[in-house]
Amino acid sequence: MTKALSKAKDFQKSKSGTYVSIATTAFGAWGIAKRIKKARVEQDTLRLIDASVAAVGIVTGLAILYRELKRLGDDDVLLG
């Protein structure tokens, strides 16, 4: 395996990969916000609960990614 391929494989364990994961998770929050708004307009309690649970999952995911980002510190696999 070449050095470049090895670095690409470890992208998710890098700061850059973590930033991409944070961005995609935060983008998912936009869809959840739309679901919550629609459930409120329709006064659908069950859908509101479902969207709220999904929102909690996104918040938890962002917290985990943030913790991972802090752990990486200067040990970024893509930088060297």
Phi, psi and omega per residue, in radians:
M1 nan 2.318 -3.114
T2 -1.315 2.854 -3.123
K3 -1.119 -0.695 3.142
A4 -1.140 -0.727 3.130
L5 -1.151 -0.666 3.101
S6 -1.099 -0.734 3.109
K7 -1.139 -0.708 3.133
A8 -1.131 -0.616 3.141
K9 -1.171 -0.575 3.139
D10 -1.580 0.258 -3.080
F11 -1.008 -0.709 -3.083
Q12 -1.169 -0.400 3.136
K13 -1.593 0.136 -3.105
S14 -1.778 2.963 3.070
K15 -1.086 -0.744 -3.133
S16 -1.078 -0.775 3.118
G17 -1.111 -0.657 3.113
T18 -1.181 -0.688 3.081
Y19 -1.097 -0.695 3.097
V20 -1.121 -0.725 3.109
S21 -1.108 -0.712 3.106
I22 -1.103 -0.745 -3.129
A23 -1.119 -0.755 -3.129
T24 -1.215 -0.614 3.090
T25 -1.187 -0.738 3.104
A26 -1.136 -0.610 3.096
F27 -1.117 -0.593 3.077
G28 -1.121 -0.454 3.113
A29 -1.132 -0.507 3.117
W30 -1.111 -0.761 3.097
G31 -1.128 -0.665 3.115
I32 -1.159 -0.704 3.116
A33 -1.067 -0.683 3.092
K34 -1.135 -0.701 3.123
R35 -1.139 -0.690 3.123
I36 -1.142 -0.763 3.139
K37 -1.077 -0.772 3.136
K38 -1.129 -0.705 3.133
A39 -1.143 -0.648 3.099
R40 -1.162 -0.742 -3.141
V41 -1.092 -0.747 -3.138
E42 -1.427 -0.095 -3.092
Q43 0.924 0.779 3.138
D44 -1.750 1.753 -3.056
T45 -1.111 -0.711 -3.099
L46 -1.131 -0.753 3.101
R47 -1.186 -0.583 3.098
L48 -1.144 -0.726 3.092
I49 -1.126 -0.761 3.127
D50 -1.051 -0.807 -3.141
A51 -1.166 -0.623 3.123
S52 -1.161 -0.710 3.093
V53 -1.123 -0.700 3.099
A54 -1.122 -0.660 3.119
A55 -1.132 -0.682 3.094
V56 -1.110 -0.663 3.091
G57 -1.107 -0.677 3.120
I58 -1.188 -0.738 3.115
V59 -1.076 -0.750 3.106
T60 -1.106 -0.755 3.113
G61 -1.069 -0.723 3.104
L62 -1.139 -0.669 3.121
A63 -1.132 -0.710 3.121
I64 -1.146 -0.747 3.120
L65 -1.136 -0.668 3.103
Y66 -1.114 -0.735 3.098
R67 -1.078 -0.734 3.113
E68 -1.115 -0.667 3.116
L69 -1.117 -0.709 3.094
K70 -1.158 -0.632 -3.137
R71 -1.172 -0.631 -3.108
L72 -1.073 -0.745 3.122
G73 0.896 -2.177 -3.115
D74 -1.663 0.107 -3.108
D75 -1.595 0.799 -3.098
D76 -1.309 2.173 -3.080
V77 -1.217 -0.435 -3.120
L78 -1.448 -0.332 -3.101
L79 -1.458 -0.223 3.117
G80 2.607 nan nan
